[in-house]
Amino acid sequence: MMQGEPHYFVYIFGDQTHQSVEIGVAGDLYKLTHTQAVPGPESKTARLVYYEHYSAERDALHRQEQLQHDSRDHAIYLIESVNPNWLDLSDTLDN
């Protein structure tokens, strides 16, 4: 990502029990996951398990809307296609 370039992230917070899946959009995903209370599901085991990067806010909002209208099984499939162990991806983000 280039410095100064706008960026938006569609994220999914979840837990390995698949009980909770929270989809949202953030402009600063690092700050969201490292310096604030995570707005994820009620479960204390919820973690950042999936994210996508967008340079346009409208694209990120559109994708968020798509994911929220898809089934929970689709969100789980998406997560497991790139993160089969549901690891916390917050450490993979650049500051």
N, CA, C and O atoms as CSV, one atom per row, in Angstrom:
chain,resi,resn,atom,element,x,y,z
A,1,MET,N,N,0.832,-1.175,0.000
A,1,MET,CA,C,0.000,0.000,0.000
A,1,MET,C,C,0.879,1.242,0.000
A,1,MET,O,O,1.840,1.316,0.767
A,2,MET,N,N,0.571,2.203,-0.835
A,2,MET,CA,C,1.369,3.423,-0.909
A,2,MET,C,C,0.946,4.391,0.191
A,2,MET,O,O,-0.230,4.490,0.542
A,3,GLN,N,N,1.931,5.094,0.721
A,3,GLN,CA,C,1.685,6.096,1.746
A,3,GLN,C,C,0.756,7.169,1.195
A,3,GLN,O,O,0.937,7.620,0.065
A,4,GLY,N,N,-0.228,7.579,1.971
A,4,GLY,CA,C,-1.131,8.641,1.569
A,4,GLY,C,C,-2.281,8.183,0.680
A,4,GLY,O,O,-3.248,8.920,0.492
A,5,GLU,N,N,-2.187,6.998,0.143
A,5,GLU,CA,C,-3.263,6.452,-0.685
A,5,GLU,C,C,-4.436,6.092,0.229
A,5,GLU,O,O,-4.235,5.466,1.270
A,6,PRO,N,N,-5.661,6.482,-0.149
A,6,PRO,CA,C,-6.793,6.105,0.708
A,6,PRO,C,C,-6.962,4.586,0.708
A,6,PRO,O,O,-6.724,3.921,-0.300
A,7,HIS,N,N,-7.367,4.063,1.829
A,7,HIS,CA,C,-7.592,2.628,1.906
A,7,HIS,C,C,-8.759,2.331,2.832
A,7,HIS,O,O,-8.982,3.007,3.836
A,8,TYR,N,N,-9.480,1.313,2.462
A,8,TYR,CA,C,-10.646,0.865,3.218
A,8,TYR,C,C,-10.582,-0.652,3.271
A,8,TYR,O,O,-10.136,-1.306,2.328
A,9,PHE,N,N,-11.025,-1.188,4.370
A,9,PHE,CA,C,-10.984,-2.632,4.557
A,9,PHE,C,C,-12.367,-3.164,4.888
A,9,PHE,O,O,-13.072,-2.619,5.736
A,10,VAL,N,N,-12.738,-4.222,4.214
A,10,VAL,CA,C,-13.898,-5.003,4.614
A,10,VAL,C,C,-13.321,-6.107,5.484
A,10,VAL,O,O,-12.405,-6.817,5.069
A,11,TYR,N,N,-13.853,-6.252,6.685
A,11,TYR,CA,C,-13.289,-7.222,7.614
A,11,TYR,C,C,-14.359,-8.185,8.118
A,11,TYR,O,O,-15.555,-7.899,8.086
A,12,ILE,N,N,-13.886,-9.325,8.580
A,12,ILE,CA,C,-14.757,-10.274,9.271
A,12,ILE,C,C,-14.070,-10.650,10.573
A,12,ILE,O,O,-12.938,-11.134,10.578
A,13,PHE,N,N,-14.770,-10.421,11.671
A,13,PHE,CA,C,-14.356,-10.904,12.976
A,13,PHE,C,C,-15.162,-12.165,13.241
A,13,PHE,O,O,-16.353,-12.222,12.937
A,14,GLY,N,N,-14.525,-13.155,13.797
A,14,GLY,CA,C,-15.231,-14.383,14.101
A,14,GLY,C,C,-14.480,-15.216,15.112
A,14,GLY,O,O,-13.383,-14.862,15.544
A,15,ASP,N,N,-15.089,-16.330,15.483
A,15,ASP,CA,C,-14.423,-17.275,16.369
A,15,ASP,C,C,-14.499,-18.659,15.737
A,15,ASP,O,O,-15.319,-18.910,14.854
A,16,GLN,N,N,-13.649,-19.533,16.193
A,16,GLN,CA,C,-13.536,-20.842,15.567
A,16,GLN,C,C,-14.763,-21.711,15.771
A,16,GLN,O,O,-14.925,-22.719,15.082
A,17,THR,N,N,-15.610,-21.351,16.683
A,17,THR,CA,C,-16.827,-22.139,16.895
A,17,THR,C,C,-17.881,-21.817,15.837
A,17,THR,O,O,-18.904,-22.495,15.745
A,18,HIS,N,N,-17.626,-20.785,15.047
A,18,HIS,CA,C,-18.532,-20.328,13.986
A,18,HIS,C,C,-19.847,-19.790,14.549
A,18,HIS,O,O,-20.824,-19.633,13.816
A,19,GLN,N,N,-19.868,-19.513,15.830
A,19,GLN,CA,C,-21.072,-18.975,16.448
A,19,GLN,C,C,-21.272,-17.501,16.105
A,19,GLN,O,O,-22.404,-17.031,15.989
A,20,SER,N,N,-20.166,-16.778,15.944
A,20,SER,CA,C,-20.238,-15.340,15.717
A,20,SER,C,C,-19.423,-14.951,14.496
A,20,SER,O,O,-18.262,-15.337,14.354
A,21,VAL,N,N,-20.055,-14.176,13.615
A,21,VAL,CA,C,-19.367,-13.628,12.453
A,21,VAL,C,C,-19.849,-12.190,12.317
A,21,VAL,O,O,-21.045,-11.939,12.163
A,22,GLU,N,N,-18.916,-11.252,12.373
A,22,GLU,CA,C,-19.237,-9.824,12.294
A,22,GLU,C,C,-18.527,-9.231,11.089
A,22,GLU,O,O,-17.303,-9.315,10.986
A,23,ILE,N,N,-19.283,-8.634,10.179
A,23,ILE,CA,C,-18.739,-8.043,8.956
A,23,ILE,C,C,-18.837,-6.531,9.064
A,23,ILE,O,O,-19.868,-5.999,9.477
A,24,GLY,N,N,-17.760,-5.836,8.693
A,24,GLY,CA,C,-17.773,-4.386,8.761
A,24,GLY,C,C,-16.775,-3.764,7.806
A,24,GLY,O,O,-16.087,-4.458,7.057
A,25,VAL,N,N,-16.708,-2.425,7.848
A,25,VAL,CA,C,-15.768,-1.648,7.033
A,25,VAL,C,C,-15.000,-0.723,7.963
A,25,VAL,O,O,-15.566,-0.146,8.892
A,26,ALA,N,N,-13.710,-0.588,7.703
A,26,ALA,CA,C,-12.877,0.322,8.485
A,26,ALA,C,C,-11.868,1.007,7.577
A,26,ALA,O,O,-11.372,0.409,6.622
A,27,GLY,N,N,-11.570,2.252,7.877
A,27,GLY,CA,C,-10.547,2.976,7.144
A,27,GLY,C,C,-9.157,2.686,7.675
A,27,GLY,O,O,-8.174,2.777,6.940
A,28,ASP,N,N,-9.071,2.337,8.953
A,28,ASP,CA,C,-7.790,2.026,9.576
A,28,ASP,C,C,-7.959,0.743,10.376
A,28,ASP,O,O,-8.255,0.775,11.570
A,29,LEU,N,N,-7.772,-0.363,9.715
A,29,LEU,CA,C,-7.984,-1.659,10.342
A,29,LEU,C,C,-6.951,-1.931,11.429
A,29,LEU,O,O,-7.267,-2.568,12.433
A,30,TYR,N,N,-5.724,-1.456,11.241
A,30,TYR,CA,C,-4.698,-1.628,12.272
A,30,TYR,C,C,-5.144,-0.964,13.568
A,30,TYR,O,O,-5.095,-1.571,14.637
A,31,LYS,N,N,-5.572,0.268,13.465
A,31,LYS,CA,C,-6.005,1.003,14.656
A,31,LYS,C,C,-7.209,0.314,15.297
A,31,LYS,O,O,-7.292,0.201,16.520
A,32,LEU,N,N,-8.122,-0.136,14.474
A,32,LEU,CA,C,-9.308,-0.815,14.985
A,32,LEU,C,C,-8.940,-2.058,15.796
A,32,LEU,O,O,-9.510,-2.302,16.860
A,33,THR,N,N,-8.000,-2.831,15.295
A,33,THR,CA,C,-7.653,-4.096,15.958
A,33,THR,C,C,-6.616,-3.948,17.058
A,33,THR,O,O,-6.518,-4.821,17.921
A,34,HIS,N,N,-5.833,-2.863,17.057
A,34,HIS,CA,C,-4.738,-2.740,18.025
A,34,HIS,C,C,-4.933,-1.681,19.107
A,34,HIS,O,O,-4.312,-1.777,20.166
A,35,THR,N,N,-5.758,-0.695,18.878
A,35,THR,CA,C,-5.846,0.376,19.862
A,35,THR,C,C,-7.246,0.652,20.376
A,35,THR,O,O,-7.426,1.483,21.266
A,36,GLN,N,N,-8.228,-0.027,19.833
A,36,GLN,CA,C,-9.598,0.188,20.286
A,36,GLN,C,C,-10.209,-1.149,20.649
A,36,GLN,O,O,-9.686,-2.210,20.309
A,37,ALA,N,N,-11.323,-1.073,21.344
A,37,ALA,CA,C,-12.072,-2.302,21.601
A,37,ALA,C,C,-12.597,-2.805,20.263
A,37,ALA,O,O,-13.160,-2.040,19.480
A,38,VAL,N,N,-12.413,-4.063,20.013
A,38,VAL,CA,C,-12.856,-4.663,18.760
A,38,VAL,C,C,-14.377,-4.676,18.734
A,38,VAL,O,O,-15.007,-5.170,19.669
A,39,PRO,N,N,-14.983,-4.133,17.661
A,39,PRO,CA,C,-16.436,-4.064,17.600
A,39,PRO,C,C,-17.061,-5.366,17.113
A,39,PRO,O,O,-18.166,-5.378,16.570
A,40,GLY,N,N,-16.343,-6.444,17.315
A,40,GLY,CA,C,-16.800,-7.731,16.821
A,40,GLY,C,C,-17.907,-8.313,17.671
A,40,GLY,O,O,-18.495,-7.630,18.510
A,41,PRO,N,N,-18.177,-9.563,17.446
A,41,PRO,CA,C,-19.254,-10.237,18.161
A,41,PRO,C,C,-19.038,-10.229,19.671
A,41,PRO,O,O,-17.953,-9.913,20.161
A,42,GLU,N,N,-20.062,-10.572,20.371
A,42,GLU,CA,C,-20.020,-10.579,21.832
A,42,GLU,C,C,-18.949,-11.522,22.378
A,42,GLU,O,O,-18.409,-11.295,23.461
A,43,SER,N,N,-18.650,-12.563,21.637
A,43,SER,CA,C,-17.687,-13.556,22.087
A,43,SER,C,C,-16.322,-12.920,22.343
A,43,SER,O,O,-15.814,-12.162,21.516
A,44,LYS,N,N,-15.745,-13.233,23.483
A,44,LYS,CA,C,-14.418,-12.708,23.805
A,44,LYS,C,C,-13.332,-13.382,22.981
A,44,LYS,O,O,-12.188,-12.929,22.985
A,45,THR,N,N,-13.669,-14.458,22.273
A,45,THR,CA,C,-12.687,-15.143,21.444
A,45,THR,C,C,-12.736,-14.671,19.998
A,45,THR,O,O,-12.027,-15.211,19.149
A,46,ALA,N,N,-13.562,-13.673,19.704
A,46,ALA,CA,C,-13.651,-13.149,18.339
A,46,ALA,C,C,-12.330,-12.501,17.958
A,46,ALA,O,O,-11.691,-11.829,18.769
A,47,ARG,N,N,-11.933,-12.714,16.708
A,47,ARG,CA,C,-10.676,-12.146,16.226
A,47,ARG,C,C,-10.821,-11.834,14.744
A,47,ARG,O,O,-11.752,-12.292,14.083
A,48,LEU,N,N,-9.882,-11.047,14.241
A,48,LEU,CA,C,-9.867,-10.716,12.820
A,48,LEU,C,C,-9.461,-11.966,12.052
A,48,LEU,O,O,-8.326,-12.429,12.163
A,49,VAL,N,N,-10.393,-12.513,11.273
A,49,VAL,CA,C,-10.115,-13.769,10.571
A,49,VAL,C,C,-10.101,-13.606,9.054
A,49,VAL,O,O,-9.727,-14.532,8.334
A,50,TYR,N,N,-10.508,-12.426,8.562
A,50,TYR,CA,C,-10.547,-12.206,7.113
A,50,TYR,C,C,-10.632,-10.706,6.855
A,50,TYR,O,O,-11.294,-9.972,7.589
A,51,TYR,N,N,-9.944,-10.261,5.793
A,51,TYR,CA,C,-10.126,-8.876,5.365
A,51,TYR,C,C,-9.768,-8.727,3.895
A,51,TYR,O,O,-9.001,-9.510,3.336
A,52,GLU,N,N,-10.345,-7.702,3.291
A,52,GLU,CA,C,-10.075,-7.334,1.895
A,52,GLU,C,C,-9.764,-5.848,1.871
A,52,GLU,O,O,-10.342,-5.083,2.643
A,53,HIS,N,N,-8.853,-5.426,0.990
A,53,HIS,CA,C,-8.460,-4.026,0.863
A,53,HIS,C,C,-9.119,-3.385,-0.353
A,53,HIS,O,O,-9.221,-4.004,-1.412
A,54,TYR,N,N,-9.561,-2.153,-0.195
A,54,TYR,CA,C,-10.146,-1.373,-1.296
A,54,TYR,C,C,-9.594,0.043,-1.240
A,54,TYR,O,O,-9.330,0.572,-0.160
A,55,SER,N,N,-9.421,0.652,-2.404
A,55,SER,CA,C,-8.944,2.034,-2.434
A,55,SER,C,C,-10.109,3.018,-2.513
A,55,SER,O,O,-9.917,4.216,-2.307
A,56,ALA,N,N,-11.295,2.535,-2.804
A,56,ALA,CA,C,-12.477,3.406,-2.871
A,56,ALA,C,C,-13.487,2.980,-1.806
A,56,ALA,O,O,-13.835,1.805,-1.699
A,57,GLU,N,N,-13.944,3.939,-1.035
A,57,GLU,CA,C,-14.886,3.654,0.044
A,57,GLU,C,C,-16.173,3.023,-0.489
A,57,GLU,O,O,-16.707,2.094,0.117
A,58,ARG,N,N,-16.669,3.526,-1.620
A,58,ARG,CA,C,-17.922,2.989,-2.158
A,58,ARG,C,C,-17.790,1.523,-2.528
A,58,ARG,O,O,-18.746,0.763,-2.379
A,59,ASP,N,N,-16.612,1.108,-3.010
A,59,ASP,CA,C,-16.375,-0.297,-3.338
A,59,ASP,C,C,-16.384,-1.154,-2.065
A,59,ASP,O,O,-16.955,-2.245,-2.044
A,60,ALA,N,N,-15.753,-0.651,-1.025
A,60,ALA,CA,C,-15.722,-1.385,0.240
A,60,ALA,C,C,-17.125,-1.507,0.832
A,60,ALA,O,O,-17.503,-2.567,1.329
A,61,LEU,N,N,-17.886,-0.431,0.778
A,61,LEU,CA,C,-19.252,-0.473,1.309
A,61,LEU,C,C,-20.130,-1.424,0.503
A,61,LEU,O,O,-20.971,-2.127,1.063
A,62,HIS,N,N,-19.931,-1.441,-0.813
A,62,HIS,CA,C,-20.691,-2.354,-1.668
A,62,HIS,C,C,-20.352,-3.808,-1.325
A,62,HIS,O,O,-21.244,-4.652,-1.231
A,63,ARG,N,N,-19.076,-4.090,-1.143
A,63,ARG,CA,C,-18.661,-5.454,-0.805
A,63,ARG,C,C,-19.192,-5.858,0.563
A,63,ARG,O,O,-19.633,-6.993,0.745
A,64,GLN,N,N,-19.156,-4.942,1.524
A,64,GLN,CA,C,-19.708,-5.225,2.847
A,64,GLN,C,C,-21.182,-5.607,2.728
A,64,GLN,O,O,-21.634,-6.578,3.335
A,65,GLU,N,N,-21.908,-4.846,1.953
A,65,GLU,CA,C,-23.336,-5.114,1.753
A,65,GLU,C,C,-23.543,-6.501,1.134
A,65,GLU,O,O,-24.428,-7.247,1.553
A,66,GLN,N,N,-22.722,-6.838,0.138
A,66,GLN,CA,C,-22.815,-8.167,-0.476
A,66,GLN,C,C,-22.609,-9.268,0.560
A,66,GLN,O,O,-23.391,-10.215,0.643
A,67,LEU,N,N,-21.556,-9.131,1.339
A,67,LEU,CA,C,-21.241,-10.164,2.327
A,67,LEU,C,C,-22.316,-10.276,3.400
A,67,LEU,O,O,-22.623,-11.374,3.864
A,68,GLN,N,N,-22.885,-9.150,3.791
A,68,GLN,CA,C,-23.922,-9.176,4.813
A,68,GLN,C,C,-25.204,-9.826,4.296
A,68,GLN,O,O,-25.981,-10.377,5.077
A,69,HIS,N,N,-25.425,-9.763,2.994
A,69,HIS,CA,C,-26.615,-10.389,2.421
A,69,HIS,C,C,-26.400,-11.853,2.070
A,69,HIS,O,O,-27.363,-12.598,1.887
A,70,ASP,N,N,-25.138,-12.270,1.974
A,70,ASP,CA,C,-24.836,-13.678,1.716
A,70,ASP,C,C,-25.130,-14.501,2.975
A,70,ASP,O,O,-25.318,-13.957,4.064
A,71,SER,N,N,-25.163,-15.798,2.798
A,71,SER,CA,C,-25.412,-16.678,3.939
A,71,SER,C,C,-24.189,-16.730,4.853
A,71,SER,O,O,-23.070,-16.421,4.444
A,72,ARG,N,N,-24.429,-17.119,6.068
A,72,ARG,CA,C,-23.340,-17.306,7.030
A,72,ARG,C,C,-22.390,-18.392,6.529
A,72,ARG,O,O,-21.179,-18.297,6.727
A,73,ASP,N,N,-22.935,-19.424,5.881
A,73,ASP,CA,C,-22.091,-20.483,5.323
A,73,ASP,C,C,-21.123,-19.930,4.280
A,73,ASP,O,O,-19.982,-20.379,4.182
A,74,HIS,N,N,-21.588,-18.952,3.500
A,74,HIS,CA,C,-20.694,-18.343,2.508
A,74,HIS,C,C,-19.558,-17.587,3.193
A,74,HIS,O,O,-18.411,-17.665,2.752
A,75,ALA,N,N,-19.860,-16.863,4.256
A,75,ALA,CA,C,-18.815,-16.146,5.005
A,75,ALA,C,C,-17.806,-17.136,5.589
A,75,ALA,O,O,-16.600,-16.892,5.555
A,76,ILE,N,N,-18.297,-18.240,6.117
A,76,ILE,CA,C,-17.405,-19.265,6.673
A,76,ILE,C,C,-16.532,-19.866,5.571
A,76,ILE,O,O,-15.338,-20.084,5.772
A,77,TYR,N,N,-17.128,-20.132,4.407
A,77,TYR,CA,C,-16.362,-20.649,3.269
A,77,TYR,C,C,-15.266,-19.665,2.864
A,77,TYR,O,O,-14.129,-20.063,2.610
A,78,LEU,N,N,-15.616,-18.376,2.806
A,78,LEU,CA,C,-14.660,-17.338,2.428
A,78,LEU,C,C,-13.495,-17.297,3.413
A,78,LEU,O,O,-12.333,-17.247,3.010
A,79,ILE,N,N,-13.812,-17.318,4.693
A,79,ILE,CA,C,-12.773,-17.310,5.727
A,79,ILE,C,C,-11.863,-18.528,5.571
A,79,ILE,O,O,-10.639,-18.405,5.540
A,80,GLU,N,N,-12.474,-19.688,5.475
A,80,GLU,CA,C,-11.691,-20.926,5.445
A,80,GLU,C,C,-10.908,-21.108,4.148
A,80,GLU,O,O,-9.954,-21.886,4.107
A,81,SER,N,N,-11.298,-20.399,3.087
A,81,SER,CA,C,-10.546,-20.499,1.835
A,81,SER,C,C,-9.170,-19.839,1.942
A,81,SER,O,O,-8.253,-20.209,1.210
A,82,VAL,N,N,-9.017,-18.876,2.839
A,82,VAL,CA,C,-7.723,-18.199,3.008
A,82,VAL,C,C,-7.141,-18.349,4.414
A,82,VAL,O,O,-5.953,-18.110,4.626
A,83,ASN,N,N,-7.974,-18.743,5.364
A,83,ASN,CA,C,-7.546,-18.829,6.755
A,83,ASN,C,C,-8.228,-20.044,7.408
A,83,ASN,O,O,-9.076,-19.883,8.286
A,84,PRO,N,N,-7.856,-21.255,6.975
A,84,PRO,CA,C,-8.567,-22.445,7.427
A,84,PRO,C,C,-8.524,-22.698,8.935
A,84,PRO,O,O,-9.392,-23.387,9.471
A,85,ASN,N,N,-7.537,-22.152,9.611
A,85,ASN,CA,C,-7.425,-22.351,11.062
A,85,ASN,C,C,-8.007,-21.188,11.869
A,85,ASN,O,O,-7.896,-21.157,13.095
A,86,TRP,N,N,-8.617,-20.247,11.183
A,86,TRP,CA,C,-9.241,-19.088,11.825
A,86,TRP,C,C,-8.242,-18.377,12.750
A,86,TRP,O,O,-8.574,-18.013,13.878
A,87,LEU,N,N,-7.033,-18.192,12.257
A,87,LEU,CA,C,-6.005,-17.473,13.024
A,87,LEU,C,C,-6.330,-15.998,13.077
A,87,LEU,O,O,-7.007,-15.472,12.193
A,88,ASP,N,N,-5.852,-15.330,14.109
A,88,ASP,CA,C,-6.019,-13.886,14.233
A,88,ASP,C,C,-5.054,-13.207,13.253
A,88,ASP,O,O,-3.838,-13.355,13.373
A,89,LEU,N,N,-5.593,-12.477,12.303
A,89,LEU,CA,C,-4.780,-11.836,11.265
A,89,LEU,C,C,-4.348,-10.418,11.622
A,89,LEU,O,O,-3.695,-9.759,10.813
A,90,SER,N,N,-4.689,-9.941,12.792
A,90,SER,CA,C,-4.368,-8.550,13.147
A,90,SER,C,C,-2.863,-8.297,13.142
A,90,SER,O,O,-2.433,-7.169,12.904
A,91,ASP,N,N,-2.065,-9.316,13.399
A,91,ASP,CA,C,-0.608,-9.136,13.385
A,91,ASP,C,C,-0.040,-9.030,11.981
A,91,ASP,O,O,1.138,-8.708,11.823
A,92,THR,N,N,-0.836,-9.289,10.964
A,92,THR,CA,C,-0.366,-9.194,9.574
A,92,THR,C,C,-0.564,-7.801,9.002
A,92,THR,O,O,-0.167,-7.535,7.868
A,93,LEU,N,N,-1.173,-6.911,9.771
A,93,LEU,CA,C,-1.452,-5.558,9.279
A,93,LEU,C,C,-0.272,-4.634,9.510
A,93,LEU,O,O,0.422,-4.727,10.522
A,94,ASP,N,N,-0.053,-3.727,8.542
A,94,ASP,CA,C,0.983,-2.699,8.707
A,94,ASP,C,C,0.421,-1.528,9.475
A,94,ASP,O,O,-0.754,-1.186,9.344
A,95,ASN,N,N,1.267,-0.920,10.273
A,95,ASN,CA,C,0.895,0.242,11.060
A,95,ASN,C,C,0.807,1.464,10.191
A,95,ASN,O,O,0.503,2.550,10.683
